Amino acid sequence: MRDLILRVTLITAAGACVVAGILTAASRAPWTLVLLRSAVAFVVVLAIGFGCSLILMRTALRRHYEQARAVEASRRLRGNR
């Protein structure tokens, strides 16, 4: 799951970098500005993807531990019979 989120984030960040670069170059901006805007777009999308991955992984871990807790409780109940 984590690898999938990482791949999607990197692909999206690279796409944002390319789009920002093309749009900036189309406005006949200097190459330093093109590179700067592309880098900023890459970093912003990467940061958003990292934040989303943290939230998704936290949710997945919480569900995993809740299921383990439920199974453990049901085993205890069966043992007391």
Residue, then its C-alpha position, 0 to 999 in steps of 0.5 A: m500500500r505504501d509503495l503504491i501511494l509513493r508511486v502515485t505521489l511521485i508520478t503526480a508530482a512529476g506531472a505537476c512539474v512538467v505542466a508548471g514548466i510548460l505553462t511558465a515557458a509558454s509565457r516566455a519567462p526566463w529559464t531560471l523562473v521556469l525551473l524555480r516554478s517547476a521545483v516549487a510545484f514538485v515540492v508542493v505536490l510531494a508534500i501534499g502526497f506525503g501528508c495524505s500518505l500519513i493519514l492513510m497509513r494511520t487509518a490502516l494501522r488503526r483498523h488493523y489494531e482494532q481488528a486484532r483487539a476484537v479477535e483477542a476479546s472474542r478469544r477471551l470470551r470463548g476461553n471463559r466458557 
